[in-house]
Amino acid sequence: MRIVALLLAATLAIAPSIGKAATNDALTPHRITLKDGRSFALQAPASLRITPLAEGFKRPRFFTRSPDGRIFLTDMHDLGDNTRGAVYILDGFDAANGKVGKITAWATGLRNPNSVAFFKDAQGAQWIYVALTDSLLRYRYTPGELHPTGSAQLVARFPDHGMSAANGGWHLTRTVVPMGGKLYVSIGSSCNACVETEDLRAVVGEMNPDGSGQRIVARGLRNAVWMAVVDGQLLATNQGVDHLGPNVPNETFYAIKPGDYGWPSCYVAGRAIKADPKYPRKQGCTNVMRPLATFPAHASALGFDVFAKGDNAQLADEVVVALHGSGSIRLGHGYKLVRMHRDGSAQRDLIAGFLQAGKVVGRPCGVLRVGPDAFLFTDDKSGVVYYVRP
C-alpha cells in the first residue's frame, strides 16, 4: 500500500507541470492589429507572442542572413511578371523589443526576386546571389553595404515562359542555396501537369559558383519553392498537381537526393506513391523518391526553418513550415504555420487563422529562426513581416 501511495503522490506531483505544458501548447486567440486599421485574431500557443515587425511591403517572400548578421528579404511586388521586385535589408533587428532599426531597399527593378544567398568562393571573395525568374545574378558583397557595390554578373539563364507567358509561366519562382562548394537552384514546371519540352523544368539543378558545370540533380519536382541546408542535407518543400481532386495529392517535404521525384506521372497520397493515369510511363512509380513529410493537398507548402537540437525550448529540434493556402478559399487547406519533428512526425498547428469565415487575412510564406523559440515569417498577401517569440 505504501508503494501505491508513493506512486500516486508522484503522479499528483507531476500532474500540474503536465497540465501546464499542455495548456501552453494549446492554441488560443492572439489579437493582431495592422497599420492599415485591420484587426483580427490568430490562433497560437499561449506561450508565444505574435507582433507585426515591419509592414508596407508588396509581396515579401523569403529571408536570408548575410555574413555580417543582417537580414535580407525578397519582395516580388505582385503576381504578374514585372520589373518592380526588390531586395530589402532589415537592419538593426532588436529581438528584445521586436523592432527593426532601418529598412533599406538594397536593390529594386528586379524580375520576381524569390531568394538570395551568400557564398564565399575559393579565392575568398564574398558574393550575394539573387534568383530571378529568368536568371541567376551575383554581386560582390561588402559588409554593411546599403546597395550593390559592384555590377551584376550573369551566372545562369532559366526558362521564363510557359502556359501563362504573362507571368513567366505557371511557376515563376527560383530558389538558390549554396552547399558543399556548389550552388543548387530549384526551377518549377511550366504547367500544372504536362510532358516538358525544356530540360530545366521541374528540377533541382547543381552548378559551380560561376555557373559552370551545370547538371540536374533531381527531376520530377513540380514546384520546389523553398530549399534550405540543415546539417549538410538539402531540404525542400514541393507542391503537387491540381487536377486530381480536393484531397490528393499531398504537398511534400523532401531530403533532396539525386533521383526521380515522379511528376507528372506519379504523385504522393498519404503513405503511397500512385500513378497519374493521365501521364502513364513505362517504368511506373516504383523508384520515385519518398518524402519525409506530407501536408494537406493544395495547402501550398512554402517556407520553413529548423530549430536547433538541445535547446531548452518548446520548438527545439522541430521544423516550422508555412502553408500558404489553397487557391480555392472554399477548399480552405493551409493558411497557417505548422510544426513537426525533423523526421516529419508529430505534425500539428502552430499558428492558424489566416482564413476566417471565407475571408483571407494573410498568407504565410517565408520563415526565419531568430532564437530558440523565436522566428520571423512573412505574409505575402498583406505585405507584413511578423515576429513570433516567447
VOFI-193695 format. One record per residue: residue number from 0; x negated, y, z of N, C-alpha, C in turn. Coordinates in steps of 0.001 Angstrom, whole numbers, plus 500000, padded with zeros to 6 digits. Example, Ala and Ser with C-alpha at 12.3 -4.5 7.8 and 13.67 -1.06 7.14 Angstrom:
0 486810 494310 507800 487700 495500 507800 486800 496700 507800
1 487150 497750 507080 486330 498940 507140 487100 500030 507870
This chain:
0 499174 498797 500000 500000 500000 500000 499133 501262 500000
1 498020 501190 500739 497123 502347 500800 496580 502664 499402
2 496240 501582 498637 495725 501796 497283 496773 502470 496412
3 498025 501991 496523 499109 502586 495752 499288 504057 496104
4 499228 504332 497419 499387 505724 497878 498269 506610 497332
5 497023 506097 497321 495898 506870 496810 496052 507143 495313
6 496495 506119 494576 496709 506297 493141 497801 507324 492877
7 498877 507270 493657 499974 508223 493494 499503 509636 493793
8 498708 509770 494854 498187 511093 495218 497287 511642 494119
9 496458 510768 493553 495564 511200 492478 496364 511645 491249
10 497413 510882 490934 498256 511233 489791 498921 512581 489997
11 499450 512811 491207 500083 514096 491503 499085 515233 491471
12 497828 514944 491872 496805 515991 491900 496452 516469 490504
13 496429 515540 489513 496045 515956 488169 497241 516394 487339
14 498453 516110 487799 499642 516447 487011 499749 517926 486682
15 499474 518861 487624 499595 520267 487277 498670 520669 486140
16 497408 520145 486139 496485 520526 485081 496943 519973 483740
17 497497 518740 483744 498028 518187 482512 499176 519041 482006
18 500063 519408 482903 501192 520239 482524 500762 521596 482000
19 499738 522173 482616 499249 523479 482183 498663 523397 480788
20 497878 522330 480527 497286 522165 479200 498367 522033 478144
21 499397 521252 478457 500482 521067 477503 501210 522372 477255
22 501410 523170 478334 502084 524452 478194 501276 525402 477328
23 499944 525451 477548 499092 526339 476772 499065 525945 475301
24 499256 524663 475025 499213 524165 473658 500549 524338 472952
25 501627 524496 473707 502954 524663 473107 503039 526014 472402
26 503793 526074 471291 503923 527317 470544 504987 528206 471178
27 504627 529462 471353 505523 530457 471939 505532 531702 471058
28 506553 532558 471160 506610 533752 470304 505508 534761 470639
29 504891 535318 469602 503902 536393 469705 504384 537539 468818
30 504675 538674 469411 505201 539803 468654 504072 540479 467862
31 504295 540680 466562 503343 541332 465668 503972 542620 465153
32 503248 543726 465238 503708 544996 464692 502637 545529 463750
33 503031 545797 462500 502096 546284 461488 502245 547793 461291
34 501243 548390 460662 501238 549835 460476 502350 550302 459544
35 502840 549403 458679 503921 549803 457779 505284 549784 458458
36 505296 549486 459769 506525 549524 460548 507203 548184 460734
37 506747 547168 460026 507359 545847 460176 506981 545224 461512
38 507933 544498 462083 507697 543803 463337 508378 542443 463269
39 507660 541412 463691 508192 540050 463647 507415 539213 464648
40 507906 538027 464913 507263 537128 465869 506670 535937 465142
41 505409 535606 465481 504773 534377 465045 504723 533411 466215
42 504687 532139 465915 504636 531109 466947 503192 530608 467088
43 502654 530646 468302 501279 530218 468565 501164 529813 470024
44 500105 529084 470404 499929 528726 471811 499885 529958 472707
45 500450 529834 473896 500453 530949 474842 499047 531356 475242
46 498088 530441 475096 496708 530721 475497 495969 531585 474480
47 496580 531835 473318 495936 532635 472283 496663 533954 472083
48 495906 534930 471593 496446 536255 471302 496217 536542 469819
49 497225 537080 469130 497128 537406 467709 497321 538910 467532
50 496346 539577 466904 496455 541016 466667 495989 541342 465255
51 496623 542308 464597 496095 542777 463311 494747 543478 463536
52 493731 543062 462792 492401 543659 462910 492198 544769 461892
53 492646 544530 460663 492495 545524 459595 493661 545361 458630
54 494177 546477 458129 495337 546465 457229 495060 547336 456015
55 495956 547258 455046 495856 548123 453883 495130 547529 452697
56 494753 546254 452767 494151 545594 451608 495261 545224 450615
57 494850 544856 449411 495826 544451 448399 496100 542952 448474
58 495071 542135 448276 495231 540685 448317 493965 540065 448906
59 493740 540260 450203 492497 539774 450822 492454 538255 450836
60 491288 537701 450505 491185 536262 450320 490273 535598 451358
61 488951 535577 451099 488055 534775 451920 486888 535584 452471
62 486384 535107 453617 485290 535759 454328 483965 535022 454083
63 482871 535770 454239 481529 535193 454290 480682 536077 455185
64 479816 535447 455975 478874 536217 456794 477583 536424 456021
65 477053 537628 456095 475774 537944 455453 474617 537517 456357
66 473398 537449 455835 472246 537075 456671 472026 538013 457850
67 472455 539269 457715 472310 540218 458821 473578 540306 459665
68 474436 539291 459593 475546 539169 460524 476774 539989 460218
69 476888 540541 459024 478058 541329 458657 479100 540435 457993
70 480357 540886 458014 481444 540102 457439 481832 540703 456090
71 481719 539894 455040 482136 540292 453702 483483 539645 453393
72 484352 540394 452722 485717 539954 452439 486062 540242 450983
73 486600 539241 450281 487045 539460 448902 488499 539905 448881
74 488846 540679 447829 490209 541175 447648 490527 541101 446159
75 491493 540252 445795 491807 540031 444380 492818 541022 443817
76 493300 541921 444626 494170 543033 444256 495603 542626 443944
77 495858 541772 442946 497221 541338 442675 497183 540021 441913
78 498353 539514 441564 498435 538199 440925 498079 538225 439449
79 498040 539385 438827 497728 539475 437418 496235 539478 437166
80 495864 539185 435931 494467 539300 435533 494126 540784 435561
81 493065 541139 436256 492827 542556 436477 491337 542858 436573
82 491028 544110 436579 489647 544569 436806 489616 545484 438023
83 490498 545214 438986 490603 546080 440153 490285 545354 441460
84 489756 544136 441364 489371 543415 442570 488177 544066 443250
85 487983 543740 444535 486916 544380 445310 486324 543412 446320
86 485128 543751 446768 484495 543074 447896 484260 544121 448972
87 484748 543851 450178 484623 544785 451292 483646 544263 452343
88 483075 545193 453097 482276 544858 454265 483041 545297 455502
89 483271 544352 456419 483853 544688 457721 482696 544840 458695
90 482210 546065 458809 481011 546335 459619 481377 546610 461068
91 480522 546185 461969 480689 546507 463381 481888 545838 464016
92 482121 544571 463673 483236 543845 464294 482990 543718 465791
93 483949 544205 466584 483882 544185 468046 484812 543096 468552
94 484232 541946 468918 485045 540801 469337 485793 541073 470631
95 485184 541846 471523 485805 542095 472821 487055 542960 472693
96 486991 543990 471841 488096 544928 471725 488968 544695 470504
97 488573 543746 469655 489371 543444 468481 489438 544572 467484
98 488275 545180 467208 488223 546310 466293 487065 546166 465309
99 487166 546874 464192 486098 546952 463201 485596 548383 463161
100 484266 548535 463181 483704 549879 463202 483917 550644 461908
101 483706 549961 460779 483787 550633 459485 484105 549611 458405
102 484979 549998 457473 485298 549153 456328 484810 549859 455069
103 483931 549188 454327 483325 549784 453139 483606 548923 451924
104 483976 549552 450827 484117 548835 449563 482724 548640 448980
105 482175 547436 449133 480815 547156 448638 480778 547194 447113
106 481795 546625 446467 481874 546658 445006 483337 546668 444596
107 483649 547391 443525 485016 547471 443011 485000 547165 441514
108 486191 547157 440909 486277 546915 439473 485901 545503 439080
109 486214 544521 439953 485838 543129 439724 487036 542310 439263
110 486771 541286 438464 487845 540462 437932 488138 539294 438865
111 489139 539476 439709 489625 538429 440612 488522 537812 441488
112 487828 538595 442275 486805 538019 443155 487446 537169 444247
113 487109 535885 444277 487710 534966 445248 486756 534647 446384
114 485453 534567 446090 484494 534227 447136 483141 534855 446839
115 482382 535071 447906 480982 535481 447787 480148 534554 448664
116 478877 534442 448330 477981 533582 449102 476589 534178 449076
117 475830 533932 450145 474461 534430 450256 473484 533268 450130
118 472341 533536 449484 471358 532484 449252 469965 533099 449134
119 469002 532507 449845 467603 532923 449723 466886 531907 448853
120 466261 532364 447773 465629 531436 446838 464227 531030 447311
121 463579 530184 446546 462281 529628 446935 461201 530695 447019
122 461395 531809 446338 460433 532913 446387 460720 533888 447523
123 461774 533625 448297 462099 534469 449442 463032 535613 449132
124 463525 535682 447892 464465 536749 447527 465863 536395 448030
125 466526 537384 448625 467878 537188 449133 468885 537670 448097
126 469871 536827 447790 470874 537147 446790 472275 537062 447385
127 473180 537847 446802 474603 537689 447065 475257 537287 445750
128 476002 536162 445781 476692 535640 444602 478167 535999 444704
129 478740 536427 443580 480148 536814 443519 480825 535960 442456
130 481830 535172 442877 482537 534269 441959 483776 534954 441411
131 483787 535205 440096 484906 535820 439398 485570 534785 438496
132 486733 535126 437954 487440 534184 437100 486572 533705 435938
133 485922 534628 435267 485203 534289 434042 483702 534096 434217
134 483167 534366 435405 481711 534319 435545 481277 534260 437004
135 480019 533848 437183 479349 533911 438470 478234 534925 438337
136 478287 535970 439171 477276 537022 439168 476444 536942 440437
137 475219 537497 440369 474427 537636 441585 473720 538988 441583
138 473506 539489 442805 472825 540754 443025 471757 540535 444097
139 470647 541249 443990 469691 541271 445090 470359 541903 446296
140 470148 541311 447465 470790 541827 448673 469755 542429 449612
141 470057 543653 450070 469220 544348 451051 470002 544454 452351
142 469462 543967 453474 470191 544047 454749 470681 545464 455036
143 471935 545567 455445 472503 546866 455799 473044 547661 454639
144 472909 547172 453419 473372 547952 452267 474886 548124 452295
145 475331 549235 451724 476763 549523 451628 477312 549273 450232
146 476414 549188 449244 476774 548926 447862 475655 548107 447237
147 475901 547443 446114 474837 546676 445483 473600 547545 445223
148 472452 547027 445594 471213 547784 445425 470485 547424 444136
149 471052 546525 443376 470483 546163 442082 471596 545883 441105
150 471235 545685 439853 472243 545405 438835 472657 543943 438886
151 473837 543647 438367 474350 542280 438378 473607 541423 437361
152 473323 540179 437753 472761 539192 436840 473811 538112 436584
153 473983 537754 435333 474927 536701 434981 474289 535343 435256
154 474935 534535 436078 474427 533211 436432 475123 532125 435620
155 476452 532227 435442 477207 531208 434722 478491 531803 434167
156 478982 531190 433078 480272 531541 432496 481278 530445 432809
157 482549 530849 433009 483616 529895 433287 484769 530103 432303
158 485563 529070 432056 486767 529256 431235 487688 530276 431897
159 488295 531119 431095 489156 532156 431678 490454 532306 430916
160 490917 531195 430319 492222 531232 429658 492916 529904 429901
161 494172 529839 429573 494935 528617 429816 496365 528810 429381
162 497266 528117 430028 498672 528177 429634 499279 529553 429890
163 498688 530301 430789 499163 531654 431073 497973 532591 430939
164 497674 532987 429717 496473 533782 429459 496510 535141 430142
165 497701 535603 430486 497821 536920 431106 497097 537001 432443
166 496954 535874 433137 496289 535953 434443 495107 534998 434549
167 494494 534660 433412 493280 533863 433455 493536 532375 433546
168 494702 531940 433173 495019 530521 433291 495826 530253 434538
169 496258 529045 434672 497053 528684 435845 496267 528896 437124
170 495002 528602 437101 494171 528684 438309 492967 529569 438026
171 493014 530781 438568 492035 531798 438212 490951 531998 439269
172 491010 531246 440367 490012 531436 441417 488782 530565 441175
173 487628 531064 441590 486379 530317 441561 485730 530468 442932
174 485197 529393 443457 484572 529426 444780 483132 528940 444659
175 482195 529695 445226 480774 529346 445167 480254 529080 446577
176 479481 527992 446717 478924 527584 448012 477493 527092 447794
177 476509 527602 448557 475154 527054 448466 474981 525858 449407
178 474214 524866 448962 473916 523708 449801 472683 523005 449246
179 471696 522767 450119 470525 521992 449743 469755 522547 448567
180 469660 523873 448464 468914 524483 447375 469672 524587 446069
181 470933 524166 446044 471772 524230 444852 472997 525097 445126
182 473692 525450 444052 474982 526120 444151 476067 525171 443682
183 477211 525189 444380 478361 524388 443998 479536 525326 443740
184 480209 525126 442619 481295 526011 442210 482526 525171 441875
185 483669 525554 442421 484932 524885 442081 485663 525702 441023
186 486207 524984 440034 486917 525595 438912 488218 524830 438724
187 489341 525487 438846 490633 524830 438780 491062 524484 437365
188 492137 523747 437258 492675 523338 435964 493335 524519 435263
189 493572 524351 433960 494220 525409 433177 495731 525257 433154
190 496254 524257 433878 497663 523908 433770 498099 523198 435042
191 499386 522921 435131 499885 522095 436227 499374 520669 436079
192 499615 520066 434914 499111 518729 434608 498959 518629 433104
193 497783 518214 432655 497518 518106 431225 496181 517404 431045
194 495881 517015 429817 494553 516497 429486 493745 517686 428984
195 492761 518108 429781 491994 519308 429460 491145 519121 428200
196 491010 520197 427455 490112 520201 426307 488783 520867 426623
197 488694 521542 427770 487457 522195 428200 486815 521375 429317
198 485509 521254 429274 484799 520423 430242 484841 521015 431644
199 484718 522323 431748 484660 522971 433061 486069 523326 433552
200 486878 522312 433766 488210 522493 434330 488479 521368 435310
201 489116 521723 436444 489476 520750 437483 488243 520005 437983
202 487186 520769 438253 485914 520153 438642 485251 520939 439782
203 484248 520298 440382 483230 520978 441178 481916 520763 440442
204 481266 521857 440099 480004 521796 439379 478834 522166 440260
205 477659 521702 439857 476403 521989 440576 475452 522694 439625
206 474645 523609 440162 473643 524304 439355 472518 524810 440237
207 471412 525153 439608 470310 525809 440309 470687 527255 440600
208 469976 527918 441514 470341 529289 441881 470349 530281 440719
209 469594 529986 439650 469583 530877 438490 470585 530454 437422
210 471368 529414 437700 472376 528952 436757 471931 527821 435856
211 470671 527464 435901 470177 526369 435075 470548 525018 435684
212 470384 523964 434906 470618 522609 435408 472054 522324 435776
213 472990 522882 435049 474403 522691 435392 474861 521259 435109
214 475615 520703 436051 476226 519391 435847 477505 519317 436676
215 478380 518422 436300 479636 518229 437026 479452 517148 438068
216 479820 517452 439302 479687 516514 440418 480997 515769 440660
217 482095 516484 440663 483404 515897 440963 484400 516296 439894
218 485136 515317 439383 486179 515572 438391 487550 515233 438967
219 488576 515848 438388 489935 515499 438782 490422 516191 440035
220 489808 517328 440391 490295 518162 441487 491114 519286 440864
221 492413 519188 440951 493286 520114 440229 492989 521568 440560
222 492815 521874 441843 492536 523265 442217 491947 523307 443621
223 490630 523168 443700 489924 523223 444992 489600 524685 445279
224 490542 525369 445913 490449 526821 446065 489371 527246 447056
225 489125 526433 448091 488115 526818 449082 487214 525636 449402
226 485918 525937 449566 484933 524937 449947 484025 525533 451017
227 483459 524665 451842 482502 525088 452859 481594 523918 453196
228 480400 524230 453668 479443 523199 454068 479453 523088 455586
229 479649 521880 456091 479653 521608 457529 478754 520401 457776
230 477722 520592 458581 476786 519511 458907 476261 518829 457648
231 475910 519651 456651 475335 519123 455428 476305 518458 454483
232 477607 518568 454769 478632 517951 453927 479510 519030 453295
233 479736 518925 452003 480604 519862 451298 482054 519429 451474
234 482867 520304 452063 484288 520039 452299 485123 520952 451406
235 486306 520477 451019 487160 521276 450135 488624 520939 450341
236 489480 521954 450211 490917 521740 450102 491274 521622 448625
237 492402 520973 448330 492816 520776 446946 494340 520760 446875
238 494868 521284 445774 496315 521395 445614 496822 520426 444553
239 497910 519744 444868 498483 518752 443970 499421 519350 442941
240 499906 518496 442047 500760 518929 440932 502162 519307 441413
241 502893 519957 440528 504203 520499 440891 505389 519722 440332
242 505170 518744 439448 506281 518175 438681 506823 516857 439229
243 506334 516402 440387 506738 515087 440887 507793 515137 441991
244 508342 516298 442233 509385 516396 443242 508976 517208 444446
245 509902 517408 445387 509632 518297 446523 508700 517717 447576
246 508514 516418 447615 507760 515821 448720 506513 515048 448299
247 506174 515061 447036 504916 514499 446543 504403 515387 445416
248 503074 515391 445215 502053 514707 446008 501638 515535 447216
249 500883 514928 448114 500334 515674 449238 499219 516611 448787
250 499106 517748 449478 497894 518556 449369 496792 517799 450116
251 495531 518064 449781 494461 517213 450284 493257 518004 450798
252 492483 517313 451637 491255 517858 452232 490173 516796 452064
253 489100 517132 451341 488097 516152 450960 486712 516468 451516
254 485954 515411 451761 484500 515496 451846 484010 515183 450437
255 483500 516199 449751 483181 516063 448335 481938 515203 448127
256 482120 514159 447348 481033 513292 446911 481171 513112 445406
257 480087 512771 444709 480212 512541 443268 481270 511484 442983
258 482166 511782 442049 483187 510793 441737 484408 511374 441070
259 485422 510532 440985 486677 510827 440308 487769 511070 441349
260 488447 512208 441236 489486 512572 442193 490897 512455 441595
261 490986 511952 440366 492256 511460 439873 493080 512315 438945
262 493122 513642 439160 494017 514489 438367 493674 514394 436885
263 494624 514361 435960 496073 514434 436181 496743 513064 436297
264 495955 511981 436246 496544 510644 436150 496938 510046 437492
265 496349 510524 438575 496569 509924 439893 496842 511014 440923
266 497601 510653 441951 497915 511621 442998 498004 510912 444346
267 497942 511702 445411 497984 511177 446773 499396 511294 447321
268 499897 510184 447862 501209 510161 448508 501045 509432 449835
269 500904 510198 450911 500634 509594 452213 499284 508913 452219
270 499243 507627 452536 498002 506866 452533 497704 506218 451182
271 498625 506345 450230 498477 505670 448945 497998 506635 447863
272 497317 506084 446883 496972 506813 445671 497768 506180 444544
273 498610 506979 443903 499553 506449 442926 499270 507015 441533
274 499757 506289 440538 499589 506691 439148 500739 507576 438707
275 500424 508661 438016 501439 509522 437428 501831 508909 436083
276 503065 508444 435940 503465 507779 434687 503384 508682 433465
277 503345 509973 433688 503282 510910 432566 501893 510958 431946
278 500872 510570 432721 499486 510648 432244 498748 509336 432538
279 499169 508237 431918 498525 506946 432195 497104 506907 431651
280 496257 506082 432290 494904 505866 431789 494504 504412 432019
281 493596 503916 431211 493232 502507 431231 492668 502065 432571
282 491806 502874 433172 491142 502455 434412 492021 502547 435636
283 493212 503100 435517 494111 503207 436657 493574 504132 437732
284 493942 503853 438992 493580 504753 440100 492759 504060 441180
285 492235 502888 440880 491533 502089 441889 490346 502809 442490
286 489573 503506 441677 488326 504113 442140 488454 505594 442486
287 489664 506083 442615 489865 507501 442955 489464 507745 444407
288 488758 508852 444643 488273 509199 445981 489457 509488 446912
289 489323 509054 448150 490389 509245 449140 490111 510471 450005
290 491156 511195 450395 490972 512409 451202 490724 512094 452677
291 490130 513057 453363 490005 512986 454822 491348 513266 455488
292 492103 514161 454887 493389 514560 455482 494347 514971 454375
293 495639 514935 454698 496658 515399 453769 497580 516396 454456
294 498257 517186 453639 499201 518190 454115 500493 518043 453299
295 501592 518650 453749 502845 518517 453017 502721 518972 451567
296 503486 518334 450699 503479 518682 449278 503803 520160 449090
297 503065 520794 448179 503296 522177 447773 503059 523191 448901
298 502418 522768 449989 502141 523695 451089 500996 524632 450749
299 500228 524309 449705 499140 525159 449218 498038 525332 450266
300 497273 524251 450470 496156 524290 451424 495029 525133 450848
301 494638 526175 451579 493599 527093 451093 492405 527095 452046
302 492220 528201 452775 491010 528356 453572 490987 527516 454830
303 489786 527284 455332 489601 526549 456583 488260 526911 457174
304 488120 526639 458461 486815 526695 459116 486786 525628 460195
305 485576 525221 460561 485376 524127 461505 484750 524683 462775
306 485302 524307 463929 484824 524802 465206 483763 523860 465775
307 482813 524444 466494 481634 523713 466945 481981 522617 467939
308 481180 521565 467917 481336 520486 468881 480813 520933 470248
309 481364 520341 471303 480804 520525 472632 481189 521788 473357
310 481818 522743 472668 482265 523952 473365 483402 523611 474328
311 483402 524282 475479 484499 524097 476428 485652 524995 475990
312 486290 524601 474895 487342 525414 474307 488383 524495 473685
313 489618 524995 473561 490692 524133 473075 490545 523786 471598
314 489798 524596 470814 489602 524313 469402 488277 523610 469119
315 487539 523204 470141 486240 522568 469945 486359 521338 469056
316 485481 521264 468068 485392 520111 467173 486655 519940 466333
317 487385 521015 466101 488589 520941 465277 488433 521781 464012
318 489333 521534 463063 489390 522294 461819 490694 523084 461813
319 490603 524371 461500 491797 525204 461326 491971 525444 459828
320 493156 525108 459304 493434 525182 457871 494619 526109 457624
321 494482 526993 456649 495577 527886 456261 496414 527217 455174
322 497703 527060 455429 498646 526562 454434 499421 527757 453897
323 499058 528182 452721 499509 529432 452124 501018 529479 451931
324 501620 528343 451642 503069 528270 451474 503471 527892 450067
325 504559 527178 449949 505047 526703 448654 505557 527862 447808
326 505504 527672 446479 506047 528682 445583 507547 528838 445751
327 508207 527774 446171 509644 527807 446421 509912 528128 447885
328 510517 529262 448140 510865 529618 449510 511900 528642 450056
329 512785 528173 449188 513801 527217 449626 513156 525927 450135
330 512080 525473 449476 511369 524289 449940 510699 524571 451278
331 510007 525703 451375 509519 526192 452663 508363 525447 453288
332 507609 524675 452522 506459 523974 453101 505284 524936 453275
333 504544 524766 454360 503400 525619 454619 503792 526872 455376
334 503247 528003 454972 503469 529293 455630 503016 529251 457090
335 501842 528665 457325 501339 528532 458689 499871 528130 458677
336 499265 528116 459848 497942 527545 460037 498076 526305 460905
337 497355 525264 460545 497389 524029 461313 495994 523727 461854
338 495960 522871 462859 494702 522414 463450 494654 520899 463363
339 493466 520354 463294 493313 518904 463249 491896 518540 463662
340 491687 517279 464016 490349 516800 464296 489546 516758 462997
341 488232 516708 463135 487386 516728 461939 487650 515564 461000
342 488127 514454 461541 488426 513304 460688 489818 513370 460073
343 490515 514491 460286 491831 514684 459708 492981 514212 460568
344 492693 513612 461714 493755 513094 462581 494295 514182 463504
345 495375 513841 464195 495998 514706 465216 496328 516091 464669
346 496886 516146 463471 497243 517427 462864 498506 517988 463513
347 498490 519278 463813 499655 519936 464399 499584 521437 464124
348 500711 522113 464284 500777 523545 464006 499951 524328 465018
349 499302 525379 464521 498580 526303 465397 499251 527675 465398
350 499516 528220 464215 500253 529482 464098 501303 529293 463007
351 502554 529434 463368 503648 529216 462423 504566 530435 462412
352 505455 530458 461408 506471 531513 461400 506305 532560 460324
353 505477 532309 459291 505329 533293 458222 506484 533242 457232
354 507362 532258 457397 508612 532206 456649 509749 532164 457663
355 510600 533192 457635 511652 533316 458631 512982 533619 457952
356 513928 532701 458086 515283 532885 457556 515251 533270 456079
357 514422 532570 455311 514335 532811 453883 513518 534014 453485
358 512844 534651 454430 512036 535830 454142 510578 535549 454493
359 509671 535848 453554 508242 535642 453771 507647 536885 454416
360 507095 536727 455608 506470 537860 456303 504951 537820 456175
361 504428 536792 455524 502995 536708 455310 502615 535363 454717
362 501400 535303 454133 500889 534049 453571 499418 533903 453959
363 499126 533048 454945 497741 532900 455401 496857 532318 454307
364 495614 532789 454261 494726 532398 453162 493346 531981 453663
365 492482 532938 454049 491113 532631 454468 490989 532547 455977
366 490027 531743 456450 489798 531553 457881 488299 531690 458154
367 487939 532421 459208 486537 532565 459611 486422 532455 461119
368 485706 531446 461591 485455 531283 463033 484509 532372 463513
369 484876 533042 464616 484033 534100 465185 483735 533862 466663
370 484157 532723 467216 483909 532380 468616 484417 530986 468901
371 484151 530450 470084 484586 529088 470415 486076 528856 470250
372 486887 529854 470546 488339 529768 470380 488873 530980 469633
373 488046 531581 468789 488433 532825 468129 488149 532737 466632
374 489041 533328 465840 488832 533330 464393 489600 534480 463761
375 489196 534824 462548 489912 535768 461713 490648 534984 460636
376 491778 535502 460187 492401 534938 458998 493065 536043 458198
377 493142 535817 456895 493738 536806 456003 495179 536442 455680
378 495965 537459 455432 497324 537329 454892 497288 538069 453559
379 497242 537317 452450 497058 537976 451157 498361 538462 450534
380 499470 538310 451247 500729 538925 450809 500864 540333 451373
381 500572 540490 452659 500756 541784 453322 499474 542603 453404
382 498345 542026 452986 497095 542778 452990 496513 542978 454358
383 496654 541965 455230 496249 542089 456630 495161 541071 456972
384 494209 541490 457807 493280 540568 458445 493681 540485 459915
385 493946 539267 460379 494340 539046 461780 493167 538516 462584
386 493207 538837 463887 492210 538357 464826 492920 537492 465869
387 492464 536258 466014 493033 535324 466994 491964 535018 468021
388 492308 535140 469319 491322 534930 470387 492056 534492 471661
389 491326 533973 472639 491955 533632 473923 492545 534859 474596
